[in-house]
Amino acid sequence: MVHAAKFLLVDDDPINNSICQAVIRSVYPDANIITFEKPEEALQFVTHSATELLPSTTLFLDLNMPELSGWEFLDELKKINIADVLKSLRIYIVSSSVDGRDKSKAAEDSSVIDFFSKPVTKDIVRTVGNAMNG
């Protein structure tokens, strides 16, 4: 049985979330997409809805957010010890950051698969999709 692609978008910019949703839907019309503008709410969702993330969910995570940065979000996410929740998340940084240190940090973090610059494009979604299916 083929499951619909699942995406979590964590970005404080609602316009970017809308654009990202539209691009994902252009590649995966049946995708299940959940967006969060507040990373704290995303952490609560992950904590209380872990089974909804199984078997695999792609997380697009912004870095520069006011109350909890993407890096702080990742640190908190790693503290959640629920039935392989971290293993079920395929984490991609999607950021407007041009700081090389962010790209290096993403490359060094074993929980992050890749770093993409905004905006999300169909090519990025296809790359992520190929990784999901391959």
Protein Blocks (a to p, Z undefined) as FASTA:
>chain_A
ZZddddddddfblklmmmmmmmmmmmmmmbccdddfbfklmmmmmmmmmmmmpmbdcddd
dfbdfklcfklmmmmmmmpccehllmmpccddddfbfbfklmmmmmmmmkbmbdcddddd
fklmmmmmmmmmZZ
